[in-house]
Amino acid sequence: MYRLGLISSIIIYFFIFTIYASGPVCAGGGSMENVLPARECAKEWLMKDKVSLYTKDTLSDYINGEAELYFPYGFDLVATAVYANRKNPDVWVVADVYRMASLLDAFGIYSNYRKHDAAWVAVGAEGFVSPSQLMFYQDRYFVRLQATGTTDIEQYIFLACGQTVSQNLPMNMDHPRELEALRVQAVVPKSERYIAQSLLGYDFFRRGIIADAILKSERVQVFVVPEVSQQAARKTFEQYCYYLRAEGKDIHLTENPERSSVKAVDPLYGGVFVVHSGRYLIGVIRMKETSAAEEIVEQLRGRIVKMEGSF
């Protein structure tokens, strides 16, 4: 009898444990329905109805025309709610929390909206605010707060709502480690963008990070394309060279065991210098001064060698 009772207890314990262990993926210890404050996001800004959820299959019902931007970044779910002003019920704050595939992907979708001269705020890993919206990213989540019924909401209201949402998310305030590859002096701070599909609009550049840089008073852009292997990176490099030749452009190739490079005039981006090194392509576009471009590419290459494996 004792053994039967013991076995029954073990079975019941295992059953309960399984229920908890196999529950839905959560944010900050709660479900996605709970990432948005249930009563108010700021003083006298009350939830109007209830939280709505949209999946990849239904996102276009919510943000028709914009949904396709999110899919390459591994979007799977958004929680959204409306908060109305108690004194002026026609003025709303619409709060959206998008769950992306990873920290890098959350940064990537955020960086599509960010401008380097934005008004930065201390919310999440990084955020910015304007009179009509606040956006930030935190862990694998991208948060967007927007005003409706007005074009100007006092900043402290956005900040209060943003901080409330942030407290419901995993408290990971890290930046993607991949951004460290671009931490050189010439790169314009907060100009980095992660493009998850077709960097520069070229299918052969599957994904990568791009940023503005200042080289001897000349504004250019630098980029890094990671590949799965050295052979895959070589193939991408050759595809780019083939594209340039097909466009009737003269190219100057340099080959050696450690790196290959090409200098040319890209039909869309002007002067370009691209290096294949290991499983990476590192490049500069819109350049005029070749020596400065070569120098910054070497700086980027040195950083990538040190942090190999980030992408």
C-alpha positions, 0 to 999 in steps of 0.5 A: 500500500505504501509503495502504491501511494508513493508511486501515485505521488510521484506520478502526480508530481511528474504530471504537475511538473510537466504542465508547468514545464510545457506551458507557453513561451513567456515574457518576463515570467508571464504570457504575452497577454501580460506584457502590457499593464492590465489597468493603466500604462501611466497615471490616468491612461487606462486600458480601453478594452483588452490586449489583442494578439496577432500572429504571423498569419494575422499580422497584416490584419493589424499593420497592413502594408508594414507586416512584411518588414517584420517577417525576416526578423523572425516575428511570431507574435505581437501583443497590442492594447489601447490606453485612453486618457481619462480626461480626454478619452479621444486621445490614446496611446497604442502600445505594441510589443513585438516578439522577434526571433532573437536580441539581434532581430529585435535590434534589427527591426528597431534599427529600421525606425531609428535615426542617428539624431533621435532624442534618446531615452533610457528605456530598455536596451536603447530607445528614442522618443518624439512628440508622437511615439516612443520605441525601444528594444529589450531582449528579443522584444521590440516595443512601439508606443504611438499617439492617436487623436493627437500629434503631441503627447508629453514625453513623460507619459510615453516614458512612464508607459515605456518603463511600465512595459519594460518591467514586464519584459526579461531584464536583459539590457544588452546590445547585440554582440554583433555590433561590436564588429563596427566599434571603430572611431570612424563609424557614426554612433547609433547609425548601425542597422541590422538587415536580415534579408538582402543587404543593399538590396542584393539577394547574394548579400543574404544579411548583414550590418551596415552603418554610416562612417566619416572618412576624412570629411567624406560620409560613406557607409560600411558593412559586414556580411557574415556567411556560414563558412569561408567557402560560402563567403567566397561564393558571395564575393564571386557573385558580387564580382560577376554582378559588377562585370555584368553591369559593365563595370571595370573591377580591380581584383587583388588576391592573396591567401588571407584576403581577396578584395575588389575595387569598382564603381557599383551602379547603385552605390558609387565607389566600392571596396569589398574584402573577403576574409574568412567567412565574412565580406567587409566593405565600404560604399559611396567612397571616393578616397580608396586609401581611407576605405582600405584603412577602415576595412582593415580596422573592421577586419581586425575586430571581427578576427578578435570576436569570430563567432558572433554572427 
